[in-house]
Amino acid sequence: MPVVHTEADFGKMSTLVRRAYMKRMGQSKWERHVKDIREFWTKVQEVIEKLSLIWERVRLYQDGLPNSGPEVEKT
């Protein structure tokens, strides 16, 4: 499952992210971007709900790395 961030995920930085995006891409693209992300997560929810999972046994893990440049290989 890819990590697709909603505006809320950015917390205090959400205003900065929104402004930077709109400055680069424009308001209409921002609005489309937000709509696409909302639709993505709605679809994910619909698919998961159809799996008939035993929720007490479900574990969800998110893995991510900061954007810190290439990894350094130790020799």
C-alpha positions, -999 to +999 in steps of 0.1 A: +000+000+000+016+033-010+018+061+016-005+089+003-006+118+027-037+138+034-034+174+043-041+165+080-010+142+079+012+173+076+000+187+109+014+222+115+031+222+081-001+217+062-005+254+054+031+256+041+026+225+020-007+238+005+008+272-003+039+257-019+018+234-040-005+261-051+024+284-059+039+258-082+008+242-096-021+266-090-053+264-069-073+242-093-046+215-093-044+217-055-082+211-053-079+182-077-050+168-057-070+169-025-100+153-042-079+125-057-064+117-023-098+117-006-111+093-033-080+071-030-086+066+008-123+061+003-116+033-022-090+017+001-116+017+029-142+002+007-118-026-004-107-034+031-142-035+044-151-062+018-123-085+030-143-097+060-113-094+083-112-104+119-103-069+132-089-081+165-062-099+146-055-071+120-022-052+123-014-023+101+022-011+097+034+020+080+070+021+068+087+052+056+120+068+053+128+105+055+139+122+024+176+123+035+194+115+003+212+083-007+221+058+019+257+056+029+273+022+026+297+014+055+329-004+045 
